[in-house]
């Protein structure tokens, strides 16, 4: 399985945001929605063997599971509606027990460290870093868990948490990419492993 | 320069569409907006040496120029607002003379064939095709012009036009990608040419 953990630093933790202002009042939720889309969509298909964890404001994590997710569309607005729908159930998310808020989408009351503990338990945690090993020189990891940040850098505390879990540091190329573009490139790298000619 | 020509089959040709319904009433303009974002954005930077041509309903073409574009943001809604703003000037687009509708964004009354004639005049037209040469086996082209379609396939007529202009057929990998994801992968391929280690 391929997993993606994405931290939304300014992302909403309540459902009180407008779908008309994702890049403004909703704390750049547009970035996270594009990450979800990049993680799951193929042309006319969904990648089933993928899980995405959006860590919202360090308080809640919303998990999308490709095997069971429904009503997912590639546009930002409809994905944001699934997030808002999930946050409407926030009172039901008690402790670390996930609440399924729509098919294949669940909400858990927990932050980055706990989410990474779980996601990384059975996988290889890959930190995307400009000084990491060039991806073209690396062997594709088993069950990778890619950790990304939204439009902001990781905080010192997040970097420390991530450092404690990281199995590998990998660079996707010489140009710094948006998180959603990094997801697309990571998928392509894994897809094309051994892909030379027909 | 890297250019991307993207055909929007159901895309609006007038400004009479809602920014709240890009994936519905606006004929999947969300797809084209994601393509623009994928073509131009780096983390905290814009790719200046890029030009994007959105062919709308075979009638109008909107061109974004990375050297001069302003007010461009990565979210779908704000890009769609630039498109709507451009289409508000459609009466001023006469013949093949482009009208600048906001800094770095221009509208021309012309369809796919004429747009491709111009874009391909000084570049290498690359058709992305599942049976093309694997990108990892190819030499990066000079001044590539990538031609893509939205959520629909090329029509027979478009395929014939494209066939007449195509210099190379390239496959980006074994999985069929959305147009915006293909743009991201194409950029990464060109960025990382020769990128092996630090």
Interface residues (C-beta under 8 A of the other chain):
Chain A: X19 X20 X22 X23 X30 X31 X34 X37 X38 X41 X42 X43 X44 X45 X73 X74 X75 X76 X77 X78 X131 X133 X134 X136 X137 X172 X173 X174 X175 X176 X177 X178 X181 X184 X185 X187 X188 X191 X192 X195 X196 X197 X198
Chain B: X19 X20 X22 X23 X30 X31 X34 X37 X38 X41 X42 X43 X44 X45 X73 X74 X75 X76 X77 X78 X131 X133 X134 X136 X137 X172 X173 X174 X175 X176 X177 X178 X181 X184 X185 X187 X188 X191 X192 X195 X196 X197 X198
